[in-house]
C-alpha cells in the first residue's frame, strides 16, 4: 500500500526551487519501496506535458533497474480506449473546417460582419471558445442568455457567430471535440470509481488545476483510496493570513498562488494541512522568502513594511541572481547567448525561459556564431520552414495574379528543381537570366506566352517551356472558376508544388518532403486533405488564407541536431522542469506577463457571468511560472531598457522585487540589488566587446577617382551634362565602370512610366494635327490618353489616377498649345540627334521631344516635363539640356532637321508648375556650347577627378551611386580625396 487510508482528499505540494521531476520520482520510489514489482507497474502517474513525461522517464532510467509506473498525460484521457461506449473525438482540424463552412455561409449572407480573409481565423477562434466551454462545463445557454446592454450592436453581431457552435453540442448527431470527450471520459471515470474505486496508486502531478475538467479529474483522484495530487511550486513561506485573505477572485486571481487556493477550497482542504511530497529543501530559501513577499496580493506596501524586517540580512540572499538590464533587445540577446556559451564550457544545463519568440530567435541567431543549435521546445513554426514557405508561395500562384516577384522568389527557393542531382546549378543560372530579362523588359505579370517568347532567346528552351507550362496550370486554375471543393484545391496545390520541386527533368518531388520539416509538412497537408470534405466549396483566396493559418498552427522540431544542454522553454515546459542555470528573458511588461489577446466574442464581465476563464487567470499562471523559475539554483533576469520604438516598462514582478530590495537598505537589500545589477553589467560589457568587429574600418573618404584619359567616357547625352557638373562620380560609375541601376523586379506605376505615356499621348495628338482652339480637341486628347493608358499601364488604379491628373491639366496644355502653334508648326517628334566632336574624342547625343519649324525657317525645341521643371537659374548653372540641344541643332546634329538656328526652346509643363523657356538672352546657345567644350577639355585632364556630389544644389540631392561612394561615412564638408587609377 502506497498511502495510508484517510477520509480527506490526499494532496501534496512541492516547494518552489526544487527539481520537480527528481523529487516526484524520489517520493514515488520511497513510497513504493516495500511493494511487489507488479504493484509498482500498476501505479499510474498523470502529467500535464509530454516533455515532463520524457523527463520523468529519464530520471527513472538512471536506475536502479526495476519495473516502472505507467506514465500518462492528462490530455490522453480524451482518447482513452477504455471508454469505448463514448464516441471518438473529432479531429481538431475537422472541427475547424466544419465551423468554417457555417462561418462562410454567414459571411455570404451578411458580408458586413467580417472580411472574407478572416474566415479561418474566426472558425479557429470559435473552436477555441468551444474548447473552453467544454473544459469549464459551460453550456451554450449560459452565454446566449446573458443580459447585455449593447448600444453599439457588437453583441448582436457576436451572437450570430456564437449561435453556430450550439449545433455541435448534440454529441449523438455530432462527434465531440477533444475537450468535450475528455470531460465525458472524466465524468464516466468518476461514475465508475464511485461504484468500484481502483485499489492501485493513481497520482496526478504537475498540474495547477486551473482548467475545469482537469480540476474535476484531480478532485476525483485525490479522494481515491490510493490516489494523490502533487501540486508544483507551492509557496510554503506565505503566511496563513495571506492565504486566508485571497478570497476575492477579481482581485487575487493574478497572484501566483491563487490557483492553489481556489483548488484547495474546492477540495475543502486548508493550506495548513498541505504536506510536502518530499523533505528536500529549496536551493535558496532566503531568496524564496524575498520573492514571496514581493508577490503579495495588492495592496502590498504595508505588508512590506511589517514583514520586511523579518527577512533578516539580505546582503547574500540574492547571490544566485543576476539582473541584466540591456540597452537594446539585440544587446539582451547577445548577452544571453554569451552566458549560454559559457554554461556549455562549465558543463551546466542552461535554459532560457521566455514567452517572447522574437527574443528566442535573436538568441538562436547569436548562438549560431559558435554553431550551437538550442533545443527549442516550441520548435520552428512550420510556415517559416523551407517546405512551409514553398507551399505558401505556390498557393499564392494559384490564387493571386502572378507577378515577376512572385515567380522569381519561388524559382529561387532552395527546394525548387531538386529532383535531379546537379541540375540545381543550371536552374539558378537560368533563373538569374530570367530575372534580368524581367527587370529590363517585363512583363509586369508573366504568363506562358511571355515565357515562350523569352525561350526563343535563351540557350535552354526546355527550361523556359517548363516554367511556361506551370504558369499555364496556375493561371488556368485561377480562371476556371470561383469555388471548388477544398480537396481539389489541396490536390492541385500539392501537384504544382511537387512539379516545381522536381524541376524540368525530375522524376519525383525532389527534396520537398524530406528532412524533419518536409515530413511534417507532408503529414499536415495529408491530414488537411483527409479532413477537407468538412469544409465544402471555397475559392482560391480563401484556400490561401486557410492553408497558411493551418501551417502556422504547426511546428517543426529536429532534436537530433540540437545541443542537449542549451534549452529554450516556454512557461508550461518550465513549470515542472529544472536546470542548473535558468534565464528569464524579456522581463518587460507585455511579455511577462503577456498582454492578453483581445477576445472577439466576450468581454471580461460577460466571461465572469458565464463561468468562463478570466484574463487574470493567465496572468496568475505566468506569475506562478516566474515564481518557480526565479527559485532555481542560478538565475538570470534579463530585459531591454528600450525596444525598437521607445523605452520599455519592466515587468511588474521585477519592479516589485527591485522596489522591495531598494526599500530595505538597513538589511542589505540595496547592496544585494546593486550586486545583481553589477553582475549583469559585467556580462553586458563583455557581450558588447564581443559584438564589435575585430578590426575597425575607418570611414571612407569622399572619393574623387582619376581614371586614365583613354578610359574616360567618349559619349555623353545632353541629360548627363547636369550630372557631370553636379555629381561627376555618377558619370564615372556609369560610363567608366559600366554600372547601371537595376530596373525594379516588379514594374510599378512610377514617374518614368507616366512620363513615357504622356509623351506618347501628346505626340499622337500633335501628329493628328488638331486645332487646340476647337472644343473637340479636348475630347480627342482625353480619348488618346485613355487609349495609351490602357495599352501601356496595366495597373487599373494608376490608370484612373493618371487620367484624372491629365483632365486637370488638359485645358492649360491646350491654351499653351495655341500659343506654341502660333509660333511654329510641329514637324519632328522624338528626334534623335548625334554630334561628333573629333578634337575632344567625344560624341554628344540626345533626343528632342518635339521640334517646331517657324516661318523664318528656324526651329523651336520643346521638352515635355511631367515632374518638376528646372528654373531659369538652374538652367544657367546646371541643366544645360535645352541650351545644348539648340547648339546641336545649329550644327546639324538632328539628321532629319538639318542645320537650323534655334529661335527658342522651352520646357512644357504637363503637370504642376508652368512652362519655362530656355534663357537664350542670358545664356546664348553658342556661348553655352563654348562653355561645354571647355568643360569636356577639363575632363580630358588626367588630374581632374570625378568627385562625388561635387556641386550638389541641396543636401537632399540623391544619387544612384551613393552606396558605392559610401556617402554617409563622409559628407559634403569633407575635402575630396583624389586617387589615380591605372
N, C-alpha and C positions, 0 to 999 in steps of 0.2 A: 504494500500500500504506500503510495507516494505522499498522500496528505492525510493528516488526522481528521476525523469526522468533525463537522461543525454545522450549526444551523444558520450560519450567516454567509453571505457571499464571500468567496475567497479571493481577495485582491491584494497584490503585492506591488511594490514600486522599486525602481532603481534610481538612485540619485543622479543628478547631472554630473557629467565629467567622468563617468566610468565607461569602460568598453562594454557596450550593451551585449554584443554577441558573445563575448567571452564570459561575461557574468551570467547570461542566460544559460549557456552550456554548463557552466560550473554549478549553478543551482540545480539544474536538471540532473546532472551526474551525481551530485551529493545526495539528492533525494531518491535516486534510483539505485543507489549503491548496493542495497541488500536484496534487490528484486531479481527474479529469474530472467535470463536473456530474452525469452519470448514475451515477457511482460514489458520489458524495455521497448521491444519492437512494436508493441501495440500502442505505445504512447503517441499521441497526436499533438503536434505543435503548429499553430496557425500564426503566420507572419503577414506583414502588410506589403512587402515589396519583394520582387524576385532577387534583387541584389542582396537583400538581407538573408534570403533563403540560401543563396550561394555562400555568403559569408559564414552563416551558422554551420553549414556543412564543412567548410574549410576548418573551422575550429574543431569540430568533431573528428575530422580526418587526421588531426595532429596526434591522435591516439589517446589511450591505448586501443588496440583492436577489440571491437565489440559490435553487437547489433545496435543500430541507431534508431531513434524515434522517427516516425513519419512526419516530415516537414512539409507543410502545405501553405498555400496562400489563402487569405480570407476571400479574395476575389474568385478563387477556384470554386467556391460554393455555387456560383451561378451555373456551372456546368457539371455539378455533382451527379454522376451517373446513378447514385443510389436513389435519387428522386425520379424514378422512371415514370411515375404517374403524371408528372408535370410536363407540359410542352417544352421542347428545347428552345433556348433563347435564339432570337433572330440576330443575324449579323448586324453590328452597329452601322456598317456602311449601307446595308439594305434598308434599314430603318430610315436613314437619312435620305436615301433615294426615294423611298415611298413618300416621305414628307415633301420632298421637292416637287413631286407630281401635284400635290394639293396646293403647295405654295405657288407653283406656276399657274395653275388654274385661277387662283385668287388674283394674282398679278395681271393676268389677262383680262379678267372681268373688271378689275379696279387698278389700272396702271399707275394711278397717283399714289398708291400706298408705299411703293418702294421701287427702285430701279431694277431692271432685269438682271443686272450684273450681280445683285445681292442674292440671287436665287438660292445658291447652295449655302451661303453664309447664314441666311435666315433659317434654312432647314436644319443646319448644324446647331444653331442656337436653340431652336425649338426642341431638338433631340436632347441637348444638354439640360433644358428645363424639364423635360420628361424624366430624364435620369434622376435629377434632383428630387422631383416629386415622388418617384418610386422609392428612392432611398430614404426619404423622410416620411413616407406614408401619407402624402398629401393628395387627396382625390381632386379631380378637376373642379368639382363643385366648390371647393374651398377657395378657388381663385375666381371662378366665374361669378360667384355670389358676393364678391367683395363690393362693399358700398363705397364707391369712389365718386367724388365730385369732380368732374372733368370738364372744365370750361373750354379747354383747348381742343378737345376731340381726340387726344392721343390715346386715351384708354379704349375708346371705341375702335380705333384702328388696331390697337394691340389685340383686342379681344377677337377680331376677325382671324388673326393668326393663331391665337391660343385655342380657339374652338377646334382647330384642325386636330390637335392632339387628343381630344376627347374620344374620337372613334378608335384610338389604339389602346383603350383601356379594357376592351372586351377580349379577354385572353382565350375565350372559347373560339371566336372567329379569327382573332389576330394573335400570332405568336408574341410572347412577351419579349421585351428587350432584356439586356443583361442585368441591369439594376432591378428590374421588376422580378425576374426569375430568381435572382439572389434573395430578394426579400421573401418570395414564395418558398424557396428552399429552407430559409431560416425559420419561417413560420411552421413549416412541416416538421423540421427537426425538433423545434421546441415542443410541438404537439406529441411527437414520438418519444422525446425524452421524458415528458411528464408521465407517460404511460409506462415506459421502461427505460429508466436512465442508464447510460453506459457505465460500466464499472472500471474502465481503463482511464488513465490520465488524459485530459484534454486541456491544453494550455493555449491561450491567446496572448501573444507578446508583441510589444512594439506599437500597438495602435493606441491612439488617444481617445477613441470612441466619439469622434466628432461628427460622424455620419450616422443617421438614424438607424439604418439596417445593421450596420456594424455594431453600434451600441446595443441593439436588441440581441444580437448574437452573443456579445460579450456578457450581457446580463444573464443570459441563459447558461452559458458555460460556467460563470462564477458560482452558480447555485447547484452544479452537478456534484455528485459525491466525490469525484476526483477531478473536478475542474478548477482552473485558476486563471486569473488575469494578471499580467505583469505590465505595469504602466512605465513608459520610458521618461526619464528626465523629470522626476518628481522633486520639487523644491522642499526638502525636509527642513531647510533653515527658515522658512517663512513662519512667523508666529501664528498661533492658532487664532488670535484675534483678527489677523488679516484674512485668514481663510474664512472665518465666520462672517467677515464683512463683505465678501464677494457674493452677494445675493441678487443684485440687480443686473440682469443680462445686458441692458442697454448701456451701462457704464463700466462693466467689468469684463465683457467678452473679449476685449483686445488684450487682456492680461495673459501671460504665457501659461498660467496655472488654472485659468478659469475652466477650461475643458474638463480638467480632472475634478474640480469642484462640482461641475454640472453632472458629470458621470457618477460621482460618488453619491450625490443627492438622489440620483435615480436608483442607485443600489441601496439607499438608506444606510450608507456607511459613513462614519465620521473619519475625518482625516487623521485623527489621533489613533485610530485603530488600523491605519495602513502600515503594514510591516515591510521592511526592506527584503528583497528577494535573496540578497547575499549580504555578507558583512563587510565587503570590500569598500574602503573609504575612497572618496573622490581624490583626484590628483591635487587640487588646490582648494581646500576647504575655506581658507580665508578669502580667496578671490570669489568663491561662490556666494559667500555672505554679502560681499560688497555688491555683486551683480543683483542678488536677490533684493537688497534694499533699494537699489537704483530702479528696479522694475515695479515697485509697489504701485497699486492702482491709484490713480489721481483722486483727490489731491495728495501729493506726497511730501511737500516741503516740511510740514510739521513733523511727520514721521522721521524724516532725515535728521531733523534737529534733536529729536528724542532718542532715536535708536542709533544714530551715527556714532556717538561716543562708545557704544557697546562693541563696536567692531575692533577696538583695540588699535595697536600700532599697524599702520597701513603702509609703511615705507617699503616693505618687501611683499606686500600682498599681491601686487601685480607684476611680479618679477617675470613671469612667463608670458606676459602680454606685450606686444609691440604695436604702437599706433602709427600707421603710415598715412600722412596727410599730403598726398602728392599734388603738385601744381596742376596737372592735367590728366585726363584719362590715359593718355599714352604713357606718361611717366608712371602712373599707377600700374599699368600692365607690365611695363619693363621692370619695375621694382619687384613685382610678384614673380615674374619669370626668373629673375636673378636669384630670388630666395629659393624657388623650387629647384633650380640648378644646384645651388649649394646643398640643399637637402639630399640630393642624389649622392653627392660626394660624402655626406655624413652617414649615408645608409639609412635615411629616415623615410618613412612613408608619409607623404605630404598630400594634403587635399585642399583644393580651392573650392569653397562653397559660395555660390552667388546665384541669385535669380537673373542676373544681367548677362544675357547671351552675347551681347556685344563685347563685354569685358572678357569673357572666356575666349572669344575668337581673337581678340587682341593679344591675350596672354599666349594662346597657342601659336600665333604668328611670331611672337617674341621668342618662344621656346624653339622655334624652327632654326634659330641661329645655331643651336647645338644639336640639331637633328633629333629633338626629343618630341615624341608624339604622346600627348597625355591621354589617359583613359577617361574619356568624357562619357559620363552616364547618359547624357542626353543625345549623344551621337551627333551626326550631321543631318540637318533637315534634308529629306530626300529630294525636294525640289531644287536644292542648291548643289546636289551631286551632279557628276557628268551625265549619267543617263537621265536624271530628272530635268536638267537644263535642255537636253536634246529633245525630250518628249514635249516640253513646253514650246520649244521653237517650232517643231513640226506641227503641233496643234495650231499654232498661230498661222502657219501657211494655209491650213485648211479652213480658217475662219476669218481671216483678215486679208485685205488687199495687199498683195505681195510687193514689198519694196526691195530695192537693191540692198539696203542694210539688213533686212530680214534674211534674204537669200545668202549673202556673203557671211554673216555671222554664223549661220547654220553650216555652210560649207567649211568654215574654219574650225568647227567643233572637233575636238580630238577624237571623237568616236566615228566620224564620218569617213567613209572609204577605207575601212579597216578589214574588209573581207578577204583581201589578197595581200600576203606579205610582200613588202617592197613597193606597193602601189601608192602608199600614202604620200611619198615624196613627190611623185608626179602630180598627184591631186592638189597638193599645196602649191606647186609651181603654177599649175593652170588656174587655180583659184586666184592667185595674185595677179595673173594676167587679166582675168575677168574683172577683178576689182579696178585695175587701172582703166579698162575699157568702159566700165560703168561710170567711173568718176568723170571720164572725159566726154563720153558720148551718150550716157544714159542707156536705156530709158529710165524714167522715174519708177515705173512699175514693170519689171522684167516679166516676159512670158516666153512661151516656147518659140514664137516667131522671132523674137529678138535674139534668143539663144541660137537658133538655126542660122540667122544672119551672121552672128559672131563666129559660128562654127566654120564659116567659109574662109575666115582669115586666120584661124589658129591651126597649129600643126596637128593636134589631136582632136579631130572632129567627133569621134565616138564619145569622148568625154562630154563635149558640149551637147551632143544629142541626148546623152543620158540625163543631163540636167534639164533639158527641154521637155523630155518625156515626163519627168517627175513634176515639173511645173504644170504640165498639161493635166496630170492627175489632180493636183491641188486645186487648180482653177476650175476644172470641170466639177469637182466636188462642191465648190462654193456656188457654182451657177446652176446646179442641178435641182435644187430645192431648198426650202427653208427648214423644215422639221423632218427628222427621221428617227427611227428607234435608236436609243442610246447605244446598243450593241453594234449597230452599223458604224457609228462614229468611232467607236473603240477599235473595231476591226480595221477600218480604213486607216486610222491613225497609226496603229501598230505596224501595218503593212508598209506604209510610206516611211515610217521611221526606220524599219529594218532595211528598206531599199536604199535609203541614204547611208546607213551604216555599212551595207555590203559594198557599195561602190559600183562602178560600171561593169566590173567583171567578177564581183564577189558571189560565191555560191550560197552564202548564208548571211546572218546578221552581224558578222564580224565580232567586234569586242563589246557590242552593245549590252548584252545580257550577262557578261562575265564579271568576275570580282564581286565583292560583297554588295556594292551599290547596284550593279546590274541585276544581280539575283533578287535583291529586294524590290527593285523597280518592276521586274517581271512578275513577281508574286502580287504586288499591288495592282498592276494592270490586269492580271488574270482574275483576281478577285473582283475587280471593278467590272470586268466583262461578265463574270458569273452572276453578279447581282444586278446587271443592267436592266433586266426586264421590269424591275420595280419602278423605274423612272419614267417609262413611257417614251413619247417622242419629244425631242428637244432640237433646237437649232445649233449651228456650229459655234456661235459665240457663247451660248450657254454651256456648251460642252467644254470650251476652253476654260472658262472660269471654274466649272465644276471639277474638271480634271486637275487643274492647278491647285485647288483647295485640298483635294484628296492627297496629292503628292506632298503638300506642305504639312499634312497631319501625320506623316510617317517620317521615320528617321533611319539612318544607316549607321551601324556600328561595325568596326572591324577590330575586335580585341586582339587579333594576332599581331598587329603592327604597333601596339601601344606599349608604353612603359608602365609596368605594374605598380610602381611606387609614386607615380605622378598622376593624381586623380582629380577630376572635375566632378563635383557632386551638385545635384540640386538639393533643395531643402529636405525633400522627402527621403532621399537616399542617405543624407547626413544624419537624419533623426536617430537612426539605430546603428550607426557605424562610427568608427573612431580611427584616428590617425595620429602619428607622432607630432605632426605639425598641421594645424588647421588654420587656413587663411580665409577670413570672412571678407570677401571682396565687394566693392561697390556699396559701402555702407553709407549711402546717402538717402535722403527722403525721396520716395518714389521708387526706390529699389528695395530697400529694407525699411519698412515693408513696401511691397509693390503697391502702386496706385490701383485700386480696384477697377476692373474693367466695367465700362458702362453697361447696364442691363437694359436691353431694348424693350423688355416686357413689364417689369415690376420695379417700383422704387422701394426704398428701404422700409417705409411704413407698411406698404402692401405686403412685402415679404414677411414682415413680422406678424401681420394679421393672418396670413395664410399658413404660417407654420414652416416657412422655408428658411434657409440659412441666411444670416445677415452678413454684410461685408466685413463687419468686425471679427467674424469667425476666422477669416483668412488672416487678418492682422494678428489675432491671438496665436494662431498656429505659427506664423512667421516669428513672433516674439519667442515662442517656445523653442523653435529651431535655433534662434540666436542664443537663448539661454543655455541650451545644451552644448552648442558648438564653442561658446566662449569659455566653457568649463574644461576644455581639453588641456592636455599637458602643456603644450606650447601653442600660443595663439597669436595670430596677426589680425588686426582690424585695419582695413585699408579703405581709403576713399580719395576722391579727387576734389580739390578745392574749387576748381572750375570745370564746367563742361565745355562743349564746343560753342555754346551760346552765352552763358552767363555763369555767375557764381552759384555754387550748389549749396544745399542746406543739409547739414549732417543728419543721419538717421536719428530718430527720436531716442533710440536706445543708447547711441553713442553720446548724444547730448546729455542724457540723464547720467550716464557713467562719469563723464568728464566733469559735469557740474557737481556731482556728489563728491568726487575726489577733491576738486578745487575748493569745495566748501568745508573741508576738514583739514586745514593746514596744521593744526596743533597735533594731529595724529599721523602726520607724514603723508597725507593724501596728495598734497601738491607735489611733493618730491616724487611720489610714485607716478603721478601723471607726467611730470617733466621727464622722468626716466623712460616712460613709454614712448614719448614723442622723440626723445633723443635717439633711442634705438631705431625708430623709424626714419629719422632724418639721415642717419648714417647710411642706411640701405638706399635711400633715395639718391644721396650724393654718389654712391658707388654705381648705381644704375645710370645716373646721368653721365658719369665719366665713360661708362661702357658704351653708351649710345653715341658718343661723339666719334667722328672719323679719326682714324689713327694719324693721318696726315691732313692737316687743314689746308685746303686750297685757297690761295689768295684770290681776292676779287679780280675779275678781268679788267683790263684797261680798255678805254674807249678805242676801238680799232680804227686803223687807217691804213689798210693794206696797199702796197705799191707793186702791183704786178708788172712784168716786163711790158714795154710798149707794144710789142707784136702780139701780146696776149689780150690786149685791151679791145673792147668792142669796136667792130668795124661797121656796125649798123645800129641806128637808133630810130625809134619812132618819135613823132612830134610830141606825143603824150609823155614820153620818157624824159624829155628835156627838163620838165619840172622836177622829176625825181633826181636827175643828175645835179641840179642846183641845190635842192633841199636835203637829199639823202643819198649821196653818191654810193654809199655802201650797198644799197639795194640794187643799183646798176651793176656793181661788182659781183654780187651774189647771183644775179640773174644772168648777166651776159658773160662774165668771166668764168664763174664756177658752174654755170648751166643749171642752177637750182630754181625750180619753179614751185609755187604753192600748189599743193594737190587740190583738185576740184573736190567739192563735197561728195561724200559717199552717197548721200541721199540728196538729189537735186531738190532745191527748195524754191519757193516763190520769192526770190531775193531781188534786190535793186538792179543788178545787171540784167536779169531776165526781163524785168519790167522795161528797162531801157531799150533792150532789143525789140521788144514788142511795139513800143511806142514809135521807134524809128521806122519799123515796117509799116505801121498804120499810117504815119504821116507821109512816107514815101508813096504808098499806094494811093492815098488821097490826092497828093500833088500831081502824080503821074496821070491820073484820070482827068486832070485839067478842069476841076470845078471852080466856079466863081465863088470865092469866100464870102461875097456880099449877099449871095442868094440864101434864103431860109432853108432850101432843100439841102444845101451843102452841110449844114449841121447834122441833119438826119443821116446823110451818106457817110459822114465821118464817124458817127457813132455806130453805124452798121458795119463799117470796116473794122472798127475797134472790137465789136462783138465777134466778128469772124476770126480775126487774128488771135484774140484771146482763146477762142475755142480750139484753134489749131496748135497754139504754142504753149498754153498754160493748162496743165492737167489738174490743177487744184481748184475746185469749184468756189471755195471761199475767196481765194485770191482773185479769181476772175471777177467776182461780184464787187470786191473792194476796188480793184483797179478800174473797172468800168465806171464805178461811181466817181473815182478821182478824175477820170477823163471827162465825165459830164460836168464837173465843177470848173474845169479849165478850158473846155472846148470853145466857149464864146470869146474868151480872152485870146485864144490862139487865132481864131478866125479874124478878129479885129486886127491883130498884128499881121496876119497874112494879107489882108487888104493893103496894108502899108508896104509890106515886102514886095508884093507883086506889082505895086505901082512903081517900085524902084527898078525891077528887073523881072526877067522871065525865067522860071525854073527850067534848067536844061540838063543838068547832070546830078546823079544821085549815087551815094556810096562810092564816090570816085576815088580810085586808088592812085596814089602818087609816089614816085620814086625819084630821087635826085642824087647822083653820084658826085662826090667831092674828091676828085683824084688827088689833089695836093695834100689832103689830110687822110687819105685812105679811109674814107667814111662814106656810107650811104645813108641818106635820110629818107624815111618812109612815113606814110601817113594816109589816112582816109578822111576825105571831106564828106560830111553827111549830105550836103546839098550845095550846088554851085549855080547861081543865077547869072544870066547874061543881061547886061544893061544896053540901052540904046546906043551908048558910046563905045560899044564893043569891049567893055570892061566886065569884070566879074565881081560878084558879091559872094563871100563864103559864109555858110551858116552851119552851126553845130548845135544839134538838139540836146538839151540837158533836162533830165527828169529829176535830178537831185539839186544840190547846191551849185551855184554859179560863181565863178571867180569874179571878184570885183575888178574895177579898172586898176587899182593899185596892185592887186595881186597879179594881174596880167603883166604889168610892167616889171614886177620883181621876180615872179616865179613861173606863172602859167603862160608860156610863150606860144601855145598851140596855134591860135588864130594868126598871130603876127608872123610866125614862121611859115604857116601854110600860105599866107599871102605872098611871102617872098618866094616860096617854091612855085606858086602859080606864075609869077613873073619870069621864072626860069624854065617853064615848060615841064614841070615835074608831073603834071596831070596829063597823061598822054592824049586823052580824048578832048581835052580842053585847049591844049596848045599854050603858047606863051601869051599870057594876058595879064594886064595890070589889075590888081585888086582895088576896086573903088572903096570897098568897105568889107568888114567881117563882123559877125555878131553871134553871141550865144543866145539861142532861143529857149526861153524857159517854158517847159511843158510840165508845170507843177507849181510849187511855191516859188516866189521870187519874181523878178522882172527881167525882160530881155536886156542883155548887156553888150554894147558894141565894143569892138577892139579899139584901143586908144591910138589910132593911126596918127593923130596930131602930135601927141606927146611921145609916141614911140613908133616912128615911121618904120614900115617893114624893112626897108633897105638898111637902116641903122641897126635894127634888131638882127638882121642877117649878119652884119659885120660883127656884132657882139657874139652871135652864135659861133662864128668861125673862130673868134678869139677864145671862146670857151673850149672848143674842141682842141685848138692848138695847146691850150693849157693842159688838157688831159693827155696830150702826147708827150708831156714831160715826165720822165721816169721817176722824178722826185715827188710828183704830186700823188697824194694818197686818197683813196676812196673813203673818206671819213664818214662814220655813222652819224646820222642826224646832224649834218654839218650846218644847216641853216633852217632848222625846223621853225615853222611860224608859231606853233603853240606847243606847250608841254604835252598836250593830249595827242599830238601827232603820233600816228601808228604806222608801223612798217611790217610787212610780211616776214621780215628777216630780223626782227628784234631778238628772237630767241637765239639766232645764230651769232649776233653781235654781243649777246649776253647783257642786253640793256636791263638795267636794274641793279647790276653789280657796279655800274657806273652811271653817271647822269651827265647832262649837257654842260655842267660846270667843270667837268674834267677835261684836261687837255688831251687831244688825240695822240695815240702812240703809233707812229709810223713804223711799218715793218716791210722791208724789202723782200719781195718774193722772187723766186727763181723759176 
